[in-house]
């Protein structure tokens, strides 16, 4: 039985329960209170079940644990976009918050891509897709799925509107297909400019964490 049908049946049963509370002018009830109580309970249970088995309620069965790695200390004016956490040659958890700085004159979107040992590129995003930018600082959740000690290039790109749209669309298509093949170097959009790169390693076995 489809979710929509369950919701409709649940609403109808709840309405029956409401009608059972109404008395007619003669004093009798339009619907028996026993029937009304039973209908109400079943209706509510159906609505709860239907909502949790559909997209009406979105919940994470496993709370995502995100850590913060070592942080580079920045002094003076910032004249280029760069990553400040994690730092080069760092070992990181499976889920980290990558952070950086940028010149406030920079109007481009900032993207973090990771390149594991398969030599493919994986754009990273959270709910907003692009990295969050404000007051000269940026950050984005970054996820790793490799073996213990696997090496990754963590690459920061500045992207124009077209390149940013390409990365967003790519992520959405991967999510829909539940398949994350990565991008080949020749597939990278022309409007994405590499501005920083560091090498990091996973300090845990991150396979199967997604």
Secondary structure, DSSP 8 states (H G I E B T S, - for coil): --HHHHHHHHHHHHHHHHHTT-B-TTS-BSS-HHHHHHHHHHHHHHHHHHHHTSTTS---SS----B--------S---S-EEEES-TT-EE-SEEEEEEE--TT--SEEEEEEE-TT--EEEE-STTSS-EEETTEEEEEEE----TT-EEEEEEEEE-HHHHHHHHHHHHHHHHHT----B-GGGS-TTEEEEEEEEEEESS--TT--
